Amino acid sequence: MRSLRLFDGMAESHIESILRVSFLQRFPARVELVREGEPADFLHMIIDGQVEVYSSHCQRETTVSILGPGQSFIVAAVLLDRVYLKSARALSPSRVLLIPADTVRQYFEKDVHFARSLGIELAVAYRGLVKELKNQKLRSNLERLANWLLVRNTETGAMSRFDLPFDKKVLAARLGMAPEVLSRSFASLAAYHVDVDGSSVHLRDIDALRKLAHPSALIDDPST
C-alpha cells in the first residue's frame, strides 16, 4: 500500500496513520461499492480488479467509466464532503483500499504531497471527462466503437487480436449506445475487416479501421 502513487512523497508517519484507519477489502464481481446520492464516506483506491462507475435516472442507466488498478474514486465528493454523484460496482473480483473521507480531508490540509497527489487525481479525472464529452459529441456510434477497438488493440500489445475485457452490454453503455446499436455497429465493421466471435475480436485491416475512426490524440491518448 505504501507504494501507491497517492502516497508519493508523503512522510512515512502520515502514510502509517492513514493506513491504520483504512480498510483493504475484497469484493466479488457485481457488488455495489458506492451509490449515488449517498454521503461520501470513503475514498476508494483500486488495488486490483475492475470497477464500473455508472449513473442511473428514470430507469435508465449509463456507464461513466471503467477503472482499474491504481485508480481512485470519487475524489471530488470526498474533498467537498458532498454526496456521490455516481455509483460504482465491481466488474470483476477486486481488492479496494477504503480510506475514510475525514482522514482524506485531514491530510489534504496537513500534507502538501498528499494534496498534490489528490490534485493530480482530480486533474486527470477532469481531462478524462472532457475527452469523453468530445468523444460523445463529435463522433458517430460507429466511430466511437472503431476508436475504442484501436485503443484496446494498443493496450493489449498491438497484436490485432484480443478479447473484450467485459461483456458487450457494459461496452455498449461505456460507448453511450444501446446494446442493439452496438450489435449493428459490430456488423457494420465487417466491411472494415473486423471479425467478432463472441468476446474475441480480430482486426484484419488496421489501416482501414483507422481511416474510419480518424483517431485523435486529444481524445484517445491517455497520456495527453
N, C-alpha and C positions, 0 to 999 in steps of 0.2 A: 504494500500500500504506500510505503514511503517513496516509491519511485514514480508515482503518478505525477503527471505534468502539473496538476493542480497545486502540488506542494513544492514546485521548483523554487529554490532559493529561500524557503521558509526556515526559521530557526527550528532546530530539532525538538526543542521543548514545546513549541507551538504545534508541530505535527503530532507529537505524542499526546498532547492534550486533546486535539481534535479526534484522533483515532480512539482514544479511551472512551469517548462518549458516542462513537459511531457504531453502526451495525453492518456486518458483512453477511448478506443473506442470499440463499439460493432460491430461485423461483422456477417452477415448471413452465412450459410453454402455455400461452393464452391467459396467464394470470394477470389481472389488472394491478398495476403498480401505483398509479395516481389517477384521480378522477377530476375532470374539470369542474370548477365551481366550489371545490373544497379547499380549505386553508392549506398553504404550502408548509408542511411540517418538516420536510427533509429536502436536501439537495441530493439527487441520485447520481452516482458515478458508476458507469458500466465497467465491470472488470472483465467479464467475458459473456458471450451470447449476443443476441439481437433484441432490440426493443423498438416497438412501433409506437410512434407518437401520433395521436389521432384526435379528431373532434367530431361531435355529433350535434344535430339540430333538427327538430321536427322529423324524427325518424329517418334522417339521412346522416350518413357518416362518411368521413373522408380521412385518408392518411396524410399527415402533415410531413412526416419524415421517418426514416429508418435509421436508428443509431446503433453503433457497435462499440467494442472495447475502447476505453479511454475517453469516451464522450459522456457529457453530463446533461441532466435535465432536472428541473426547469429553473435556470438561474435567476431570471428576472423576477419571477413570483417570489422566490426566496428572499432576494435582496430587498424588495419593496414591501415584504410582508403582506402580500396580496393572495387572493385565491388563484389556483391554477386555471389558465385559460385553455389548457389542452389536457387530454388524458394520455395514459401510456400503459402498454401491456407488453409482456414478454412474448416475442415471436418464437423464440427457441429457449430451451433451458438456459438460464442466465444466473450469473453472480453479480450482485449490485451492492455497492457501498452506500449506505444511507447516513448522511451527515446531518444532524439536527439543524434546523433553519436558524435558531437563535445562536448556535455556535458559529455558523457561517457568518452571520451579521456581526458577531462579536469580533471575529478575527479579520473580517473585511476592514474594520476600523483600526485594528491593532497591529496588523502585519502587512506592510506595503507590498511584499512579494505575493502574498495571498490575494490581495486586492488586485494586483496586476494580472494574475492568472485568471481571476474571475472576469476582469475587464476584457481579456482576450477571448474568453469563452463567449461573452456577450457579443463582442465584435464579430466573431466567426458565425454565431447564430444569426446575427443581423444580415451579414453578407449572404449567408445561405438563403435567407428569406427573400432578399432582393433577387437573387439568381432564380429562385423558384417562381417568383412573380413574373419575371421576364420569360421564363420557360413556358408558363401557362398562358400568358397574354400574347406572345409573339409567335407561337408555333402551333401548328395543327396537331391533332391526335397522332397522326402517323409520324410526323416529325419528332414529337416528343418520344415516342417509342423507339424510333430509329436512333436518336441520340442516346437514349438510355442503354440500348444494346451496345453501342460503340464504347460508352464509358465502362460498362460491365465487362466488355471484352478486354479493355486495357487493365482493369482491376484484377482480372484472372490470368494475366500473363500474355495477352495478345496472341492466343493460340487459335482464335476463331471458333472455338468450341467451348461451351460452358453450360452449367446447369443454372436454372433460375434459383436465386437464394431464398425465395419464399414463394408461396402459391400465387397463382395468377390473379386471384381476387384481390390480394394485397397489392400486387403490382399495378392492377388497374386503378385502385384507389390512390396509390402513390403517384400515378401519372395523371390523375384527375379525370378519369373516364370510367364509364360503366363497364362491367365485365364483358358484356356482349360487344361493346365497341372495341375493347381490347382484342377479342377474338377476331373481329373483322379486320382490325389493323394488322394482326399477325398474318391473316390470309392475304392481305394486300401486299405484304412484304415478300411474299413468294416471288413476285415479279422482280424483286431485287436480290434473289437467290438467298433468302433467309429460310432455312429449314427448321421447323419446330416439331419435336416429337415428345409430347408430354412436357416435362420440365427441361428437356435437353434442347439446346439451341446450337445451330451450325451456321455460321456466316460464311457463305461460299464466295462472296464477292464484296470485300470490304470497300473497294473504291466506289462501287455502285451505291452501296448503302450510305457512304459519306456524301456523295453528290445529292442524295435525297435529304439527308439530315442537315447539311450546312452547319457543322459543329462550330461553336464559338467558345473560346477560352473564357470569355466574360460571363458565360452561363454554365459551361460544363466542366471547367477545370477547377478542382477543389483547392488548388494552390494559389489561385488568383484572388 
